[in-house]
Protein backbone atom coordinates (compact mmCIF):
# COMPACT_ATOMS: atom_id res chain seq x y z
CA UNK A 1 0.00 0.00 0.00
CA UNK A 2 1.33 3.41 -0.90
CA UNK A 3 1.84 6.06 1.77
CA UNK A 4 -0.61 8.33 -0.02
CA UNK A 5 -2.83 8.68 3.03
CA UNK A 6 0.04 9.57 5.36
CA UNK A 7 0.60 13.33 5.33
CA UNK A 8 2.70 15.81 7.28
CA UNK A 9 1.00 18.80 8.91
CA UNK A 10 2.45 21.07 11.58
CA UNK A 11 5.46 18.78 12.02
CA UNK A 12 3.43 15.61 12.74
CA UNK A 13 2.24 12.67 10.67
CA UNK A 14 -1.49 12.51 9.95
CA UNK A 15 -3.61 9.80 8.37
CA UNK A 16 -5.95 11.21 5.70
CA UNK A 17 -8.92 9.15 4.54
CA UNK A 18 -12.58 9.36 3.64
CA UNK A 19 -15.10 8.37 6.32
CA UNK A 20 -18.87 8.77 6.00
CA UNK A 21 -18.38 10.89 2.90
CA UNK A 22 -16.00 13.37 4.52
CA UNK A 23 -12.23 13.70 4.46
CA UNK A 24 -10.83 12.96 7.88
CA UNK A 25 -7.39 13.95 9.20
CA UNK A 26 -6.34 11.89 12.24
CA UNK A 27 -3.08 12.63 14.01
CA UNK A 28 -0.72 9.74 14.67
CA UNK A 29 0.93 11.77 17.42
CA UNK A 30 4.31 11.00 15.84
CA UNK A 31 6.71 13.80 14.93
CA UNK A 32 7.67 14.03 11.27
CA UNK A 33 11.40 13.61 11.59
CA UNK A 34 13.99 11.21 10.25
CA UNK A 35 13.52 7.65 11.48
CA UNK A 36 9.84 7.98 12.42
CA UNK A 37 8.19 7.10 9.12
CA UNK A 38 7.98 3.35 9.86
CA UNK A 39 6.34 4.10 13.22
CA UNK A 40 3.89 6.43 11.47
CA UNK A 41 3.06 3.76 8.88
CA UNK A 42 2.37 1.21 11.63
CA UNK A 43 0.15 3.72 13.45
CA UNK A 44 -1.61 4.54 10.16
CA UNK A 45 -2.44 0.86 9.71
CA UNK A 46 -3.89 0.70 13.25
CA UNK A 47 -6.00 3.81 12.70
CA UNK A 48 -7.34 2.61 9.34
CA UNK A 49 -8.14 -0.83 10.80
CA UNK A 50 -10.06 0.84 13.63
CA UNK A 51 -12.16 2.93 11.23
CA UNK A 52 -12.77 -0.05 8.93
CA UNK A 53 -14.06 -1.96 11.92
CA UNK A 54 -16.35 0.92 12.86
CA UNK A 55 -17.71 1.00 9.33
CA UNK A 56 -18.31 -2.75 9.32
CA UNK A 57 -20.10 -2.71 12.69
CA UNK A 58 -23.56 -2.33 11.23
CA UNK A 59 -24.71 -5.87 12.01
CA UNK A 60 -26.73 -4.94 15.10
CA UNK A 61 -24.17 -5.90 17.75
CA UNK A 62 -24.67 -4.47 21.19
CA UNK A 63 -22.26 -1.68 22.02
CA UNK A 64 -20.92 -3.61 25.01
CA UNK A 65 -20.09 -6.61 22.83
CA UNK A 66 -18.40 -4.41 20.26
CA UNK A 67 -16.36 -2.56 22.90
CA UNK A 68 -15.20 -5.81 24.50
CA UNK A 69 -14.07 -7.07 21.09
CA UNK A 70 -12.34 -3.76 20.35
CA UNK A 71 -10.58 -3.75 23.71
CA UNK A 72 -9.25 -7.25 23.09
CA UNK A 73 -8.03 -6.22 19.63
CA UNK A 74 -6.29 -3.14 21.04
CA UNK A 75 -4.71 -4.97 23.99
CA UNK A 76 -1.20 -4.59 22.57
CA UNK A 77 -1.67 -0.90 21.75
CA UNK A 78 -3.32 0.41 24.92
CA UNK A 79 -1.62 1.02 28.23
CA UNK A 80 -2.27 -1.60 30.93
CA UNK A 81 -4.02 1.04 33.04
CA UNK A 82 -6.82 1.05 30.44
CA UNK A 83 -7.80 -2.42 31.53
N, C-alpha and C positions, 0 to 999 in steps of 0.2 A: 504494500500500500504506500502510495506517495505521501509525503509530508505536507500535502496541499492544505490540510485543515489545521496545521500547526503554524501559528502566526506570532510575531513579536509585537508587543505594544507596551509602551512605557517600561521597557527593560525587562519584561517578563514574557514567558511563553503562554499563549492562549490557544485553546481548541475552538475552532470556528466550524459550525455545522448548522444544518437546518433542522428545526424541531417545531412541530405543530405549525408549519408554514412560515415560521419566522427564523431569521438568522440569529444564532445564539453564540455569544463569546463567553467561554468559561475559562477562568484563570487556572493554570496548573499550579501556581504558587512557586514556580521555579524560575530563577533569574536566567535571563538570556545571556549567558557568557560561555566561553569556551569550556567544553567538557560536560555541559549539562544537557545537550540535545538528546542523548539516549534516555536520560531520566525523563525528559519532557515527552518523548515518544511513548515511553511506558505509561506515563500518567495519562496521556491522550487516549491510549487504548482502554484504560480503566474508565475514563469519563465516558467515552463513546459506548462501551459495553453497558454502563449504568443507564444511559439514556435509551439504548436499544431495548433494554429490559423494561424500562418504564413504558415504552411505546407498545411492547408486546403484552403488557399486563392488562389486557382488556377482556380476559376470560371470566370475569366475575369472581375472582379470588377475594377473600376477605383481606382487609388491610393488614390485620395481625399476621396472617399466614404469609403474605408477601413480605412484610418487614422481617419476619424470622428468617425467611429464605435469603433476603438481601443481606442481613447481618451475617449469616453463615458464609455467604459468598465474599463478603468484605473482611472476613476475619483476619486475613494477612495484611490488610491495608490499614485497618483502624487500630488505634491505641488500645491496650488491654483495659484501660479505665472505662472504655465505652461499654464493655461487657458488664 
